[in-house]
Amino acid sequence: MKQAIFLFHTSTSALRAEKLLKRLGLTVKLVPTPRQLSSDCGIALEIAPGQAREGLARIAQAGIEATLHETGI
């Protein structure tokens, strides 16, 4: 199963990104950060894989630092 997750340095950034992307109509969900990906912040943001690139661009435009990780087939 394909999965796209945004990682953040702070939980505040994760919450700001969630609010922004939901307002834009993108499908996102706050999830615990998978340990194998990072230990910086305990909150990550899962997004529909087909919306990941648009989400990353919108987050960057808003000045929020995030890293996109895509996994699966």
Contacts in CASP RR format, 6 or more apart in sequence:
PFRMAT RR
TARGET T0000
AUTHOR 0000-0000-0000
METHOD contacts of the structure
MODEL  1
MKQAIFLFHTSTSALRAEKLLKRLGLTVKLVPTPRQLSSDCGIALEIAPG
QAREGLARIAQAGIEATLHETGI
1 72 0 8 1.000
1 73 0 8 1.000
2 49 0 8 1.000
2 70 0 8 1.000
2 71 0 8 1.000
2 72 0 8 1.000
2 73 0 8 1.000
3 46 0 8 1.000
3 49 0 8 1.000
3 70 0 8 1.000
3 71 0 8 1.000
3 72 0 8 1.000
4 46 0 8 1.000
4 47 0 8 1.000
4 48 0 8 1.000
4 49 0 8 1.000
4 50 0 8 1.000
4 51 0 8 1.000
4 52 0 8 1.000
4 68 0 8 1.000
4 69 0 8 1.000
4 70 0 8 1.000
4 71 0 8 1.000
5 31 0 8 1.000
5 34 0 8 1.000
5 37 0 8 1.000
5 44 0 8 1.000
5 45 0 8 1.000
5 46 0 8 1.000
5 47 0 8 1.000
5 68 0 8 1.000
5 69 0 8 1.000
5 70 0 8 1.000
5 71 0 8 1.000
6 14 0 8 1.000
6 17 0 8 1.000
6 44 0 8 1.000
6 45 0 8 1.000
6 46 0 8 1.000
6 47 0 8 1.000
6 55 0 8 1.000
6 56 0 8 1.000
6 59 0 8 1.000
6 66 0 8 1.000
6 67 0 8 1.000
6 68 0 8 1.000
6 69 0 8 1.000
7 33 0 8 1.000
7 37 0 8 1.000
7 38 0 8 1.000
7 40 0 8 1.000
7 41 0 8 1.000
7 44 0 8 1.000
7 66 0 8 1.000
7 67 0 8 1.000
7 69 0 8 1.000
8 14 0 8 1.000
8 17 0 8 1.000
8 40 0 8 1.000
8 41 0 8 1.000
8 43 0 8 1.000
8 44 0 8 1.000
8 45 0 8 1.000
8 64 0 8 1.000
8 65 0 8 1.000
8 66 0 8 1.000
8 67 0 8 1.000
9 40 0 8 1.000
9 41 0 8 1.000
9 65 0 8 1.000
10 41 0 8 1.000
11 41 0 8 1.000
11 42 0 8 1.000
11 43 0 8 1.000
13 41 0 8 1.000
13 64 0 8 1.000
13 65 0 8 1.000
13 66 0 8 1.000
14 30 0 8 1.000
14 41 0 8 1.000
14 43 0 8 1.000
14 44 0 8 1.000
14 45 0 8 1.000
15 30 0 8 1.000
15 43 0 8 1.000
16 62 0 8 1.000
16 64 0 8 1.000
17 28 0 8 1.000
17 45 0 8 1.000
17 59 0 8 1.000
17 62 0 8 1.000
17 64 0 8 1.000
17 66 0 8 1.000
18 28 0 8 1.000
18 30 0 8 1.000
18 45 0 8 1.000
20 58 0 8 1.000
20 59 0 8 1.000
20 62 0 8 1.000
20 64 0 8 1.000
21 28 0 8 1.000
21 45 0 8 1.000
21 47 0 8 1.000
21 55 0 8 1.000
21 58 0 8 1.000
21 59 0 8 1.000
22 28 0 8 1.000
24 55 0 8 1.000
24 58 0 8 1.000
26 47 0 8 1.000
26 48 0 8 1.000
26 51 0 8 1.000
26 54 0 8 1.000
26 55 0 8 1.000
26 58 0 8 1.000
27 47 0 8 1.000
27 48 0 8 1.000
27 51 0 8 1.000
28 45 0 8 1.000
28 46 0 8 1.000
28 47 0 8 1.000
29 45 0 8 1.000
29 46 0 8 1.000
29 47 0 8 1.000
30 43 0 8 1.000
30 44 0 8 1.000
30 45 0 8 1.000
30 46 0 8 1.000
31 43 0 8 1.000
31 44 0 8 1.000
31 45 0 8 1.000
31 46 0 8 1.000
32 42 0 8 1.000
32 43 0 8 1.000
32 44 0 8 1.000
33 39 0 8 1.000
33 40 0 8 1.000
33 41 0 8 1.000
33 42 0 8 1.000
33 43 0 8 1.000
33 44 0 8 1.000
34 44 0 8 1.000
37 44 0 8 1.000
37 69 0 8 1.000
38 44 0 8 1.000
38 67 0 8 1.000
45 66 0 8 1.000
47 55 0 8 1.000
49 70 0 8 1.000
52 68 0 8 1.000
52 70 0 8 1.000
53 68 0 8 1.000
56 66 0 8 1.000
56 68 0 8 1.000
59 66 0 8 1.000
60 66 0 8 1.000
END
